[in-house]
Amino acid sequence: MDLQNTVKEALNALYHHPDDAVRAQADRWLQDFQHSIDAWQVADNFLHDANSNIETLIFCSQTLRSKVQRDFEELPSEAFRPLRDSLYTLLKKLSKGPPKVRTQISIAVAALAVHVSVEDWGGGGIVNWVSEEMKSHPEYIPSFLELLTVLPQEASSYKIAVRPERRRQFEKEISSSAEVAFGLLTACLGFEEFREQVLESFASWLRLSHGIPASSLASHPLVHAALSSLDSEQLLEPAVNVISELIHYSVARSSGGFSAQMPLIQLLVPRVMGLKDQLRDSSKDEEDVKAIARLFADMGDSYVELIATGSDESMLIIQALLEVASHPDYDISSMTYNFWHHLQVNLTRRDSYSSYSSEASGEEERNRRLQVFRPSFEMLVSLVSYRVEYPQDYQNLSEEDHKDFKHIRYAVSDILVDATAVLGGELTLKILFMKLVQAVGNCSSNENCKWQPVEAALYCIQAIAKSVSTQEAEIMPQVMTLLPKLPCQPRLLQTVCSTIGAYSKWINAAPIELAILPPLVDILTRGMSTSEDSSAAAAIAFKYICEDCSKQFSGSLDGLFRIYHIAVSGEGGYKISVDDSMHLVEALSVVITELPPEHAKKALELVCLPSVSSLQQEITAQGGVAMQQLPARQLTMHIDRLACIFRNVDLPEVVADAIQKFWPIFKSIFDHRAWDMRAMESLCRACKYAVKTSGRYMGITIGVMLEEVQALYRQHSQPCFLYLSSEVIKIFGSDPSCANYLGSLIEALFSHTTKLLMTIKDFTERPDIADDCFLLASRCIRYCPHLFIPSSVFPSLIDCSMIGATIQHRDACKSILTFLSDVLDLANSSAGEKYRSIIDGVVLPRGATLTRILIASLTGALPSSRLEEVSYVLLALTRTYGMKVLEWAKGSLSLIPSAAITEVESASFLQALSNAASGSNTSALTDTLEELSDVCRRNRKVQEIVQGALMPLDLHFTAVT
């Protein structure tokens, strides 16, 4: 009773206390209570208590439902009947509500049925039990109908903590009871007040039913009840759900194809088509219109292959779907967007015509269909293009509304691209250009010019840029000529700039005599001084036109440098951000790459000059001590620009000369800011790109760089030193002349890292170090195994990986598991034969422990999303060491109590492992591992038992000094 009072007080605090902290504390206590064994009895008592308020009933019904789903194994076997009887009593008591509580109890009964065998319900299973009880107690039909509705929904639910085999078995039991359920539901059709529940339950059962002949369904009373209910305002929603499920049923993989389902399809399609006029009925409730539109969209998606034939009947459906697409409510019109995409794919994909006798006849049919559907896609382009228009009150909309509007524009862009696949880019462009001309005409003839339609048409033209040929000579010259004449409204200018960038390849291919580029550059410069959004779009456009028109710019470098210097200096009224200025850096870098080497070197110095001068000034002005107080941003903004230049100027010798020249500046930053993670990440990124671009032209700079990295890593343990080294290993790993200093680098970096990562707690606190360490180790295996495998740090790193294998950080965990699989794959490869004895000497003594850790990871120590990576390591271990792994696995599984995993389940896993060890059917091992993982994760208590058995040891090791 004391506990019940405490629950009452906690619920009262949760729902009514004014203090947030008290509510949060009450919530935590109640969550802990729900996991306790006492929760069974307390929740049951409250639910049977007539004085319990609605808050208590909802909480306790949720608790009891959760306990049945997840913790049924806590109860002794003899508890089933009392629990079933109690739930049944509650189900009858709640026949008239509250609905939320009744639903939770219904789910609890369904979950109970999953846990126990057919015999526990009297031999015929739960559906037969419901049938008998319903006949005996017709007064409780609402509760029985709710139970019938949730039963098929829970059949394959992973919320219910049962073994996979039992889940599959129950799904078969329920599927085989479909006819009984249909009979019960049919009997209830006579009660008008239950018809909504009957239809919802029927829809639920259709999702699970298989193999019922189409002719049987086409004549079934439940199907006809659903069709007739489409005319009822009250029953429209559940009727639509049924028809939607029937449509899906008719195209399911087990349905036997369209020909087998034609009796059902021929019944459904005309009835759905009869609802078309209601789409335009303004008196119709909005939710009803949405339901009808959903039905048309489902019909289109499901029957797209039939529709794509272009028959007269198909075109009627197309007209109805265009009607939906034209609806003013975007949520309704967008329901058809998936259909238009699937139709486009079906019309244009060559394998859609593989059944034709020859390639020529298939191509002829393809062209016929494209001609048939061309007017429909032309109409679609006109219908969707206006939806991207900025609302008049856009500035006053919420941030969430702004996100929704952006999503709409992306969705419309996708539809327009789909249209180009059917119509061709040029025809789509012509339709959109006419809209642009019309919008510009309306704007110029009106004093209160509306820029929004102009921007919308231009946005659509931009969206299809990749589908328009670079040789298009009719419309695009007119578009480009029109751009400088458009109003200088910030959002319109932003789209103008984006359009210039999108058509950069066309601009490059345009005849020189058109002189298109100079006025467009003027527009971009104007964009950079108008607004932050337009300057960002202009910077990106500059990048694209410099990439694609680089040869045209090689004689105009002075103008580009002037724009660049104004942008990065912040002078001249440009509103370009530091991040967006990177696009200009990329743009210039690409142009420099096209220059002759003697000019490129000078140009590179000029583009680096603003950043180098600023860094030099900071170093000189601040001095050693003061420089340590400098905000990191004042350094990183300049270093990041240099990194961008080194990355994009594809001239190895020129970049190598530059890095050698700038090295004193870099070294000064290394020496004075090695403690600063942001500065070091930025600087290491710049060095990484310099190494990547320059390669073997780095000369002596690479040596001094690595000396700096080794010394500073020992002092400051910055992970970025590891990823810089990773790039060095990739470039120089196989170079014999670099073996000495790379060997020294490997020893220095890994010996220090293994001292940092001595326990799983160390890994959790420094996942970035772990991630970069094992990425580097994998690089060493690929590029310099001759230096890495024989090194003194290799055994320590294997130990280290075993300690950190169960880290929860996704990237660090993946890096560790990849390293382990790389080691094992090397040992099992012909190229790794020379290292096999070394690897065996390290892995074999640790094999039993490694196997145990991997099995623990599979069964709950790691999230199930890591299953693929862990499985691969276990498979690689099995391929390498065969039956030894089987013995190690037997030892690990023997530690797990039989309450968690049965002998049959263990034997199944070991058999699959044995098969994999002998080289047969490795795919079966993956399936078995998933099954084992599911068994051991089925509820929290089982998972704790398994992990307690497999992971009690806290691994430590002594690092190599």
PyMOL commands that set and color helices and strands:
alter all, ss='L'
color gray80, all
select helices_A, chain A and resi 2-16+20-34+39-48+54-74+77-93+99-115+118-121+125-136+138-154+164-176+178-188+192-206+214-218+221-229+236-250+253-255+258-273+276-280+286-302+304-307+312-325+330-348+350-353+359-388+394-396+399-423+425-444+451-463+465-467+476-485+490-502+504-509+512-514+517-527+532-548+550-553+557-569+578-593+597-627+632-648+652-673+677-698+700-716+720-732+736-756+760-765+767-783+785-788+794-804+810-827+833-861+864-881+883-893+903-917+922-936+940-950
alter helices_A, ss='H'
color red, helices_A
deselect
rebuild
show_as cartoon
